[in-house]
Amino acid sequence: MTNTDISIAGFATLAILIYALVVTVLARRRMGRRLRLAMGGQHQGRSSTPGATELRVRFLGFMGFLGNLLPLGDADRGKIARGLQRAGFRSENALLTVLGAKLVALAAGLVGGFVLLLPALPGALGLASGLAGGVCFGVALNLLPELVVSRLAALRMRRIRSGLADAFDLLIVCLESGNTFERALQRTVADLRVFRPDLAAELRQVSLDLNLHGRTREAAIGRLVERLDSQEFRDLSSAIVGNEQQGTPVAEALRNLAASHRVETISAIQAKTARLPILLILPTIVFVLPGMMVILGGPAMVKLTESLSVGGS
């Protein structure tokens, strides 16, 4: 194995470790927040002291400055912004922070690749290999912040979808109890806040759009669909708008949506279960078959070796 292959493997391993570390830390923080809420505690902010707040502000300002230096088109910026919204980051500094992280990763990849691959070949070939390796490593690390955002968005959307049926049931109970849709939504948000915080945050934003900003139901849920880009919320928007136009009860439409979502969830679980035997074939071949061959064929090979050695002597 050459030095180039070792450097590539090292950078790939480092990127995977960084990604796994970020995902693990965020998952532990979410679990700790849920445990505190379940035990009746209050959620503490990330910055507990004025010094930490000032340091965080300076860090975000520096990352925002670097983000403004990154030459990225409006389409790419919009894609990252949508991913951040789906991941739950609505701060104005979130986009610039990710862009700054992309610029830092690009610079680190360029410098690291150049330093590692420059001694691989002598003279001009070494310089060319260092430049080529730096560009490759820089581009690869430049994609890492976007991959992290996409992964966080996918995990959050999975948690939101897993609680939709419960949210629909709570809305149905509140509506059939005589509450208006706005009041039923507020009560649903209050009940979901403990065990479905991500879904509760999105529905709370819809409630604020309805009650505080004075938007219509169609506009408020339309903003939710725009933020999350999910088919389930598109169906919810169509059902509520259609029921408003026709004057039919919203609870019946929500009941149909809850039943349909449960059927889709069960179908997805059954599809994953059906794929398990196929996915287990490769691990079985790699880990089980060699041991079985040694156990079954080992004695025969030993006897064959002994008979050949006796016959040869």
SULNOR-V364868 format. One record per residue. NEAR is the number of other C-alpha atoms within 8 Angstrom. D_LAST is the distance of its C-alpha to the last C-alpha in Angstrom with 2 decimals. Layout:
near = {NEAR:NEAR}
d_last = {D_LAST:D_LAST}
This chain:
near = {4:5:8:8:8:9:11:8:8:8:9:8:8:8:10:8:8:8:10:8:8:8:10:8:8:8:8:8:8:8:8:8:9:10:8:11:11:9:6:6:7:6:7:5:5:4:8:8:6:7:6:9:10:8:8:9:8:8:8:10:8:8:14:13:10:12:15:10:6:9:5:6:6:6:6:8:10:8:8:11:9:10:11:14:12:13:13:9:8:7:6:6:8:10:12:14:12:12:14:15:11:14:12:8:12:14:9:10:17:15:9:10:17:14:9:10:16:13:8:10:10:7:6:6:8:13:10:9:13:14:12:9:12:15:11:11:14:15:10:10:14:12:9:12:11:9:8:10:12:10:8:10:14:10:8:12:11:8:11:11:8:7:10:11:11:8:10:12:11:9:13:12:8:12:13:8:6:6:10:7:7:10:8:12:12:10:9:13:12:8:7:12:10:9:7:11:9:10:12:13:10:9:10:11:8:12:13:9:11:13:9:7:7:7:9:7:9:9:8:13:11:10:9:12:12:7:9:10:8:7:6:8:11:10:9:10:12:8:11:12:10:8:12:9:6:6:6:6:7:11:10:8:11:14:11:8:11:13:9:8:11:9:8:8:8:8:8:8:8:8:8:8:7:7:8:8:7:6:8:8:8:7:9:9:9:8:8:9:9:9:8:8:9:8:8:8:8:9:8:8:8:8:8:8:8:8:8:8:8:7:6:5:4}
d_last = {42.54:45.73:48.68:50.70:48.27:48.18:52.00:52.39:50.01:51.88:55.28:54.20:52.85:56.08:58.24:56.42:56.74:60.45:61.08:59.32:61.25:64.57:63.97:62.90:65.92:68.33:66.89:67.27:70.82:71.72:70.28:72.23:75.41:75.01:74.45:77.58:79.60:78.35:79.32:82.77:82.29:83.59:81.52:81.65:81.77:79.16:81.53:82.92:84.64:86.97:84.55:81.73:84.16:85.23:81.65:80.75:83.82:82.95:79.36:80.53:83.11:80.54:78.16:81.14:82.04:78.53:78.62:81.79:80.08:77.33:78.37:77.64:79.55:81.66:79.29:76.34:78.55:79.77:76.24:75.32:78.63:77.98:74.54:76.17:78.76:76.15:74.33:77.60:78.53:82.14:83.17:84.70:82.29:79.15:78.91:79.59:77.06:74.30:75.37:75.35:71.84:70.76:72.28:70.61:67.22:67.77:68.67:65.75:63.31:64.85:64.76:61.31:59.68:61.38:60.40:56.74:56.17:58.36:55.75:53.03:54.15:56.26:59.89:61.54:58.34:58.02:61.67:61.25:58.11:59.94:62.95:60.93:58.84:62.01:63.70:60.75:60.43:64.20:64.53:61.70:63.24:66.67:65.69:64.53:68.06:68.77:65.50:66.41:69.88:68.54:66.10:68.88:71.18:68.64:68.05:71.79:72.54:69.95:71.73:75.08:74.04:72.59:76.05:78.21:78.47:79.61:82.15:83.53:83.89:85.77:88.03:88.76:89.72:91.99:93.62:94.28:95.83:98.60:97.39:97.69:94.60:95.12:95.51:92.56:90.40:91.44:90.60:87.22:86.40:87.37:85.11:82.12:82.30:80.15:77.16:77.41:78.69:77.64:79.36:82.34:82.73:82.90:85.33:87.39:87.83:89.08:91.49:92.78:93.34:95.34:97.41:97.67:97.56:99.40:97.00:96.90:94.04:92.86:92.88:91.22:88.36:88.14:87.47:84.73:83.14:83.41:81.72:78.79:78.47:77.30:77.88:78.70:81.63:82.77:83.02:84.92:87.32:87.94:88.55:91.01:92.88:93.08:94.39:96.96:98.25:98.37:99.57:96.90:95.34:92.49:90.82:89.94:88.28:86.29:85.21:83.90:82.08:80.47:79.30:77.95:76.11:74.49:73.36:71.84:70.07:68.60:67.51:65.79:63.94:62.85:61.64:59.55:58.13:57.21:55.23:53.10:50.37:49.93:49.83:47.20:44.73:43.48:43.06:41.25:38.80:38.29:38.06:37.11:34.75:32.00:32.01:31.91:28.94:27.03:28.12:27.49:24.40:22.71:21.21:20.00:18.31:16.64:15.36:14.26:12.35:10.66:9.90:8.56:6.23:5.20:5.46:3.78:0.00}
